[in-house]
Amino acid sequence: MRATIKDVARRANVSTSTVSLVLNNKSVPISQQTRDAVLKAAKELHYRPNQLAVGLVTNKTNTIGLIIPDNSNPFFAALSNQIEKAASRNGYSIILGNTNNSAKSTRNYLRIFTDHAVDGIILAQADFSLPEESEKCMQLIKNLHIPVVSVDRIDKGSNLNSVVTDQKLAGYLATRHLLNLGHRRIGCATGPLGLSNCQNRLAGYQKALSEFDVPFDPNLIYEENLNIECGIHALSTLLGQNVTAIFAFNDLIAYGVYKELRNYNLSVPDDLSLVGLDDIFLSEILQPPLTTVAQPVNEIAENVVERIVEQIASPGKTAQEPLVLEPVLKVRGSTKRLV
């Protein structure tokens, strides 16, 4: 069984209050001999403070809840990893909740983390395909009265403190790159267009087309989910529209395109140019490596942790303006000039 403060007190032959004062390094007149005895007993018993008990006294548990929509997506795995590192540097531990893109699970985790007395919550999905689900999530956050910072998939109508990537710019960079290579029939393989991220990426795509005087063709848009299956299913539809290039709205979709191209005896980039979005670690080691728009994961993590720590320290402070970070186009081997 886990050692308690009473066990340490018995081993050191002192009172529990003396143990508490020593372990919390309080400036009180306790002899060095007694301090040494308490510290020795704590070490021998492998004593660790019960954070829930400490939290009852200090009203602080030094934990942050992190809610992500899909832990099988390497982008969210990388983001979670960097958030955990940044939180640790600030003296916080992370408790992770994976919702599998479920609005109901998101609300459940908000309640669970609040019940477990986390000091704050980082929410990586406050936006859902159905507006009413986003509204329910926002209303719950208001009623829970707990510091929340939103990251990545934010509800466009919310006033949450948030850190995001400029998704319109991401879509623009990807599409402009293909246009500069001479492509004009550029297909899009997108996740649900009810999500603000997907809407903004599509807006960036349309902006780039407009700058090159290329008419927008809705037949070149294939909408499904932000996963490999979307790329697999999109390919036949988009090839039927005579596309010479595809902008995949995340790298996972692009991987599906790679996979399905083999069934057509086609290859990237000789038969089809392909751009992804996220720059997850596999994209650089594919053959050929994937041209993609990188989201600044490390910068996102640092800033979202900084914001939640500030909000925990000053819960009544007015929410800051959303921090919008710029993505970067990384040109690799999956795109080529159209001859």
N, C-alpha and C positions, 0 to 999 in steps of 0.2 A: 504493500500500500504506500501511497505517497506520504512523505513525512509532513507533519504539520508544525506550526509554531509551538504547539504544546510539547511535541516530541523533542524539539530543539531545547526548550526550556528544561525539560526533565534531564536530558543528557548533560546540559551545562550546569544544572542545579541552581537555576535562577528563575525569576518570574517571567511570564509571557510578555509583560510590559517591558521588561528589561531587554528581552530578545528583540522586540519590535523597535525599541529605541536604538539598539546597536545596529541592527540590519538596515535601518533607515538612516543611519549615520547622523543621528540627532546630537546637537551640542548640549549634552547634559553631563553632570559629574558622575561618570561611571569609570571605574578603574580600568587601566589597560589590561590587567590580569583577567577581569571579567569579560571585557571585549574580546580578548583572545580566545577565552573559553567558549563564548557564544559562536564566534566565527569558525572555530574548530569543529564544534558540534554540528553546525549547519553544513559544513563541508563533508563531514563523515556521513551524515544522513542524506546527502544530496538534496538538501532542502531547496525548494523553489517557491516563491510567493504564489498564492492563489490569486490570479488577476481579477477574478470576479469579486472576491472578498476585498481586495485592494480598491477595486472600482466603487464598491459601496461606500468606502471611506472618502476617497478622493474625487468621486464622481467622474472618473476617467479610467478607461481600460486600455488605452494605447493600442487600440485595434481599429482598423478601417475595413468596412465591407466593400468588396469589389464585385459588381454584377456584370457579367459579360453574356452576349447572346449565343456564342458558339465556341466552345473550347477546342473543337476539332479543326477550326480554322486557324492556320498558323499565324495569321496576322494578330488575332486576339491572344494566341498563346504568347507571342513575342511581346505584345503590349502588356499583358498580365505580368510577365517576367520583369519587364523594366519598371512597372509600377511597384512591384514588390521590392525591388532593389532600392528605388527612390524612397519608398516608405520606411524601409529599414534604416536608411541613412538619417531619417528624421525621427527615429525612435518608435516607429509604429510597426505592428504586424498586420498582415492582410488575411482576411477570411474571404474565400472565393465562392461565388455562386454562379453556376452555369444554367442559363434558362432554356437552351435549345430553341431560341427565337420565340418563346412563348410569352405573351403579354401577362397571362395569369401567373406564370412562374416568376416573372419579374416582380409583380406585386407581392407574391408570397415571400420572396427574398427580402424585399424592402421591410416587410413586417418582421420576418425572422431576425434579421440583423438588428432592427430596432429593439426587439425583445431581448437580444443578447447584449444589449448596451454597448454596441460599437460607438465610437466617438463621431464617426461620419461615414458616408457612403459615396463611393465613386460608381457612377452608373453609365455603362457603355451602351445602353439601349433604352432611350426614353422615347423613341419614335417607332411607330408601328404602321403597317399597311392600312389598318382601319383607324381613322381619326378618333373614333370613340374610345379605342383602346389607349391611345396616347393621352387623351383627356382624363381617363380613369387613373392612369399612372401619375399624371401631374397633380390631380386632386389628392391622391393618397399621400404624395410627398408633402403637400401643404399641411395635411392633417397630422402627419407623424412628427412634425417639428424637430427634424434632425438635419444637420448639415449634409447637403448633397451637392456634388459637382458632377456634371454630365460631360461625357467624352464620346467622340465619334458619332454615334447615331443619336442626334439630339432632336427633340421636338421643336419644329420651327416656330411654334406659337408660344413656347415656354420662356420664362425669364430666369431659368436656372443659370447659375454660375457654370461656365462651360469652356472646354478647350477642344477645338476642332481643326481639321485640315480644310483648306479651301477646295471643296469638292468640284465647284464649277471650274476653277483653274485647272484641276487635275484632268477633267474631261476635255478642256480646251487644249492642254498641252499634248495629250495623247492624239487627238484628232488633227491638230495642226501639224504634228510630226508626219502623219500619214499623208496629209494634203501636200506638204512640202516634198514628199517623195513621188508625187504625181498621181496618187490614188484619188479617185472621185466617187467610186462605188464602195463606200465604207459602211460595213454593217456594224451594228451594236448588239452585243449579247449582255443583257442587263438583268439585275435582280428586280424585285417588285418596285414598280414606279410609284407606289404609294409611299415609299420611304424617301425622306428628304435627300439623303445622300445620293440615291439613284436619280432623283429629279434634277439635282444640281449637276451631276456628271453629264446627264443628257443635255442640260442647258449649255454646258461648256462645249459639248459636241456641236450643238446647233450654232453657237457663236462662231466657232471656227469655220463651219461650212459657210456661214453668211459672209465672213471676211474673204472667202475665196469664191464667192458668187456661185456656190453649189446649192441647188435647191434641196430642202429637207424632204426626204422620202420616208414616210412612216412604215413602208414595207420593209425597210432595212433595219427595223428595230425588233429584236426578239426578246421577249420578257418572260422570265421564269423565276429562278432563285439564285442566290449568290453562292453557287456551289458547282462542282465539277459536272454534274448532270446537265446543268444549263448549257455549258459549252458543247457537250456531246449532242444534245437535242437541237441546239441552235444551228449547228454547222449545215445540215442538209437544207434547212429553210433559207439560210443566207446564201449558200452556194446557188440555190435556185433563183436567187435575185441577182446573180452574176456579180457578186462582190469580189473585189480584188484584195480587200483588207478587212479585218475585224478589230474593233475596239471592244475588249472584254472588260466588264465593269469591275472585276477583281481578278487576281492571278489564278484563283481556283477555277474560274470559268475558262480562263485561257488554257489551263491544263486539260480541261475537257476537250477543247478544240484540238490540241496536240494529239490527244488520244484518238479522237474520232477521225482525224485526217488519215491515219494509217489505213483505215477501212476503205478509203477512196484512192489509195495509192498516191496521195498528194503529200506535199511537204512544205514546211515553213523554212525560209521565206520564198522559196522558188515559185510555189504555186499560190501562196497566200501570205500576206504580211499580217502580223498579229502584235497587238499591244495589250498589256494587262495593266493592273493597278493594285498597288500595295507594296510591291517589291519584297515579298516574303522570301526566306532564305533559299528555297528550292529553285527560285526563278533564275538564279545566276548559274546553277549547275545543270539546268536542262540542256539538251542538245537540239537545236542551237539555243543559247541563253535567251531568255525572254526580255524584250524591250518592255519596260513598265514604268509607271509613274509611282515614285516612292513617297509614302507618307512618313514624316519624320518621327518615328516611333519613340526614340529616346527623348526627343524634345517634348513630345506630347506627354509622356510619363512624368518627366521632371516638373512640367508646369501644372499638370492636374494634381499631383501630390502637393505641390507648393500651395495651390489654391485651397485644397481641402484642409490642409494644416492651418492655413490662415483663417478659414471659416470656422474651424473647431475652436480656435483661440478667440475669435470674435463673432459669436453666433448671431448677434444682432446687426452686424455690418451689412450695408446694402450690397447686393450682388454686383460683382464687377461686370464690365462689358465682356462679351465672349472673346476669347483669345483665338484668333484665326491664324494658323500656321500655313506656310506655303509648301506645296509638294514639289518634287524635283523629277524631271524626266530622265530616265536612265536608258540610253540607246545601246542595245546589244544586237544579237544576231537574228532576231525574229522578224526584222523589217528590212525591206530593200526598195530601191527606186523602181518604179513601174516603167518598163521599157515600151 
